[in-house]
Amino acid sequence: MINALGILFLVASGILGAVIGSFLNVVIYRLPRGIGFVKGHSFCPHCEHQLKALDMVPVFSYLFLGRTCRYCHAPISARYALVEVLGAASALLCYCALLPPVAFMLPEGAASLTSGATASELGLLAGWLPPAVPALIAASISAALLFIVFCVLLLVSFIDADTMEIPDSLSIWLAALGLIGMGLGPFAGYDWPAHVIGAFCVSLPMLLLALFIPGAFGLGDVKLMAAAGLLLGWQLVIVAVFIGILIGGIYGIFLLATRRKGRKEHFAFGPALCMGIAVSSLLGNTLMNWYLGFF
């Protein structure tokens, strides 16, 4: 059972995710416009008035201010609160998937983390820390890296939806996380050839389609899937692109059916691919084994 300490960690994870989601809103707005997001105060995009701390409490400020700016009363897009909620949900999902709350409560809970761990997965820590501690550290690193991956995917999704472009810097970040994850993260296994193959097995066919069939894919989508392949490995990236194409196809049919897009009009495909990457990172092996069970 989850006791008070476990609930505390869950709440803290959700709050941290929402706060980081608030920062992601800043990046989503500023990165495509070439505005620095590391320094400088947040401001209203309508009146450019500098925002105070009470104006930026995740989700609650949006609700308590009546969904309008305190200073110019311009409407605030619900998407700001949505990104914050998705940030909180991502943190909770990564925490519960890779770092079960029970690990912080009972010795047997922490010990259970080591049940399937090998010395290579625990790394150098395994030699000089108590048995449960290295596994807990490894799980914590995995959860943190996966959460960062989800944050990058959120940035890609919303920026692509706004601009129909995926910044190269975000694909580079995803590739860098893939390199780190080979040894430390939830995709670790030291099977680097699978990750290298993954960088090309989906992105290369996508590139050929983009070159020979105009409008099939954007180069940003190709770079995104190359980075995702390096992150996930060839098996999981195939699952990711399959899910992404399925989601994108359903969304495309919806746009056509509601006449929001014409047959020759393009729409941002990055969000669908990002959803595929996110699902595959958590459930890829399960889905793949389920599918292969039919044969």
C-alpha positions, 0 to 999 in steps of 0.5 A: 500500500502507498503510505503518506510518504509515497503520496508525498513523493507523488504530489511532489512529482506532479507539482515539479512536472507542472512547474517544468511544464510552465517553463516549457510554455516559455520555450514553446513561445520563444524558441521559434521567435529566436527569443532567449528563454534562459534569461529574462522575465516572463511577459504577457504576449499581448501587452508585454507586461512583465508577469509576477510570481502570482501570475505564473502559478501552474494551472491555478493562475489560469483559473483564478485570473478568469483565463485572462491577463491581469493587466490587459484582460486579453484572453489566455489560451487554454493551451498554457494550462494544458502544457502544464497539466501534461508536464505534471502527467508526464512526471507522474507517469515516468515516476510510477512506471520506473520508480514505484512509490513503494521503493521509498517506503519499505526495505522489501520494496526497494529490494524488489527493484534489484530483482531483475537488475544485473551488475552491468545495469547497476554500473560501478555503484553496485560494488560499494553501495548496499544492494537496494541503493544502486538499483534505486539510483538507477531507477531514479536516473531512468525516470529523470531521463524519460521525463526529459524525453517527454519534455522534448516531445512536448516541445516538438509537438506544440512548436510543430503544431504552431509553425509546421517546423521542428527545430533541429536543436530539439532533435539534437537534444533527443539524440543526445538523450539517446546517447546518454540512455544507452548506458544509464537510462530506461533504454539501456542495455549496452546494445549500441548496434541496435540503437545505431541501426535504429537511427537509420531504419526508419529515418532513411525510408522517410527521407527517400519518401520525402525526396521522391514524393513531395509533401510525404514527410518534412525533413524535420520529421526525418531528423526527429525519427533519426534521433528517436531511433538512436534513443529507442533502438530499431525495434522500438522505433518501428513500433513508434513510427507505426503508432505515429502513422496510425494516429496521424492517419486518423487525425488526417481523416478527421480533418478531411471529414470536418473540412478543416483541411483539403486533400492537398493541404499539409498538417503538422505530423510531428505531434503524432510521431511524438505520441508514437515515440512516447507510447513506444518508450513505455509500452513498446516491448509489450505491444511488440510481444502482443503483436508477435503472439498472433503468429 
